[in-house]
Amino acid sequence: MHPSSRDAASSVSPEEIARFSALADQWWDPTGPMRPLHAMNALRIDWACRHFPLRGRTTRRVRVLDIGCGAGLASEALAKTGHDVLGLDASADGISAARTHLETHPLPEGAGTLAYRVGSAEELVAETVRFDVVVALEIIEHVTDPEVFMSMLADLVEPGGVVIVSTMNRTLRSLAVGKIGAEYVLRLLPIGTHEWRKFLTPAELGRFARAANLRIQAIAGMTPSLSGWKESRDLSVNYIAAFRKG
């Protein structure tokens, strides 16, 4: 267990929540400030679902927690694949935008269920709520303590369940491409969206996972191309990893 106490500080950063809350009304605009997430969403959802436990069974749907869900971009996509999803975010504005979008764009027939909740990982851990899968997409680099956060993700998944994390590697290339290029040159993201020093290397993420009794199952790079984002072996900027508990 990390030496810092969960009771001493929340994983939620008020500054980060304020930053993303200000973007809530534009979250679903594919040409707006969240357009990189729109562009990579199909890849990350397809990759995540391929590593879910119980895939192919018809006895029960997979129960998924999408933590740090924002306005629900990944949550809706996961529910459309037939899973039962809870989207959780500490931003009330983000959850309001997620609920509004779901009301105006109902899930298709055959989809799973989708609910949203304002809250934090700490609150769910205290309630001893457990899921088959926990996904944390582009969120761990925004929390106050990524090691403690990874431990909480493990607490929120059932034994044998899967934790999916996507984030950005801390390399010179990610500084040039993911920070300076995306925010200052191409203006794909609002300035200040990321703090490069908080990016996590795969080795660091793996160490945090092992400390939380999570075993790595798969890891892949996510790389933009002319035809859209694709899976690759290049982990130098964006990557996604699957971990199994126990």
ChimeraX attribute file (.defattr): number of C-alpha atoms within 10 A of each C-alpha:
attribute: neighborCount
match mode: 1-to-1
recipient: residues
	/A:1	10
	/A:2	14
	/A:3	7
	/A:4	11
	/A:5	10
	/A:6	15
	/A:7	7
	/A:8	7
	/A:9	12
	/A:10	18
	/A:11	20
	/A:12	21
	/A:13	15
	/A:14	13
	/A:15	10
	/A:16	17
	/A:17	20
	/A:18	13
	/A:19	15
	/A:20	17
	/A:21	21
	/A:22	13
	/A:23	19
	/A:24	21
	/A:25	17
	/A:26	17
	/A:27	25
	/A:28	20
	/A:29	11
	/A:30	13
	/A:31	13
	/A:32	16
	/A:33	19
	/A:34	19
	/A:35	17
	/A:36	16
	/A:37	18
	/A:38	18
	/A:39	15
	/A:40	16
	/A:41	17
	/A:42	17
	/A:43	16
	/A:44	23
	/A:45	17
	/A:46	13
	/A:47	20
	/A:48	22
	/A:49	16
	/A:50	11
	/A:51	19
	/A:52	21
	/A:53	15
	/A:54	14
	/A:55	12
	/A:56	9
	/A:57	9
	/A:58	8
	/A:59	7
	/A:60	11
	/A:61	17
	/A:62	22
	/A:63	19
	/A:64	25
	/A:65	27
	/A:66	23
	/A:67	25
	/A:68	28
	/A:69	28
	/A:70	28
	/A:71	32
	/A:72	29
	/A:73	18
	/A:74	23
	/A:75	27
	/A:76	27
	/A:77	18
	/A:78	26
	/A:79	22
	/A:80	19
	/A:81	14
	/A:82	17
	/A:83	22
	/A:84	21
	/A:85	27
	/A:86	24
	/A:87	26
	/A:88	26
	/A:89	24
	/A:90	23
	/A:91	27
	/A:92	18
	/A:93	21
	/A:94	27
	/A:95	26
	/A:96	19
	/A:97	22
	/A:98	26
	/A:99	18
	/A:100	13
	/A:101	17
	/A:102	17
	/A:103	10
	/A:104	8
	/A:105	10
	/A:106	10
	/A:107	16
	/A:108	10
	/A:109	8
	/A:110	11
	/A:111	17
	/A:112	19
	/A:113	17
	/A:114	21
	/A:115	18
	/A:116	21
	/A:117	18
	/A:118	16
	/A:119	18
	/A:120	17
	/A:121	20
	/A:122	20
	/A:123	11
	/A:124	15
	/A:125	16
	/A:126	10
	/A:127	9
	/A:128	11
	/A:129	12
	/A:130	20
	/A:131	21
	/A:132	20
	/A:133	30
	/A:134	28
	/A:135	25
	/A:136	21
	/A:137	22
	/A:138	18
	/A:139	17
	/A:140	24
	/A:141	20
	/A:142	21
	/A:143	19
	/A:144	17
	/A:145	19
	/A:146	21
	/A:147	23
	/A:148	22
	/A:149	22
	/A:150	23
	/A:151	20
	/A:152	18
	/A:153	29
	/A:154	27
	/A:155	23
	/A:156	25
	/A:157	25
	/A:158	18
	/A:159	16
	/A:160	15
	/A:161	23
	/A:162	29
	/A:163	32
	/A:164	26
	/A:165	23
	/A:166	23
	/A:167	24
	/A:168	27
	/A:169	27
	/A:170	19
	/A:171	18
	/A:172	13
	/A:173	14
	/A:174	20
	/A:175	20
	/A:176	14
	/A:177	16
	/A:178	22
	/A:179	22
	/A:180	17
	/A:181	16
	/A:182	20
	/A:183	17
	/A:184	15
	/A:185	12
	/A:186	10
	/A:187	12
	/A:188	18
	/A:189	21
	/A:190	15
	/A:191	12
	/A:192	12
	/A:193	15
	/A:194	20
	/A:195	11
	/A:196	20
	/A:197	11
	/A:198	17
	/A:199	23
	/A:200	18
	/A:201	18
	/A:202	19
	/A:203	10
	/A:204	14
	/A:205	20
	/A:206	18
	/A:207	14
	/A:208	20
	/A:209	22
	/A:210	17
	/A:211	16
	/A:212	22
	/A:213	16
	/A:214	25
	/A:215	18
	/A:216	18
	/A:217	13
	/A:218	13
	/A:219	20
	/A:220	18
	/A:221	21
	/A:222	25
	/A:223	19
	/A:224	15
	/A:225	8
	/A:226	6
	/A:227	6
	/A:228	11
	/A:229	17
	/A:230	16
	/A:231	17
	/A:232	14
	/A:233	11
	/A:234	12
	/A:235	20
	/A:236	18
	/A:237	23
	/A:238	21
	/A:239	24
	/A:240	23
	/A:241	21
	/A:242	23
	/A:243	26
	/A:244	24
	/A:245	21
	/A:246	14
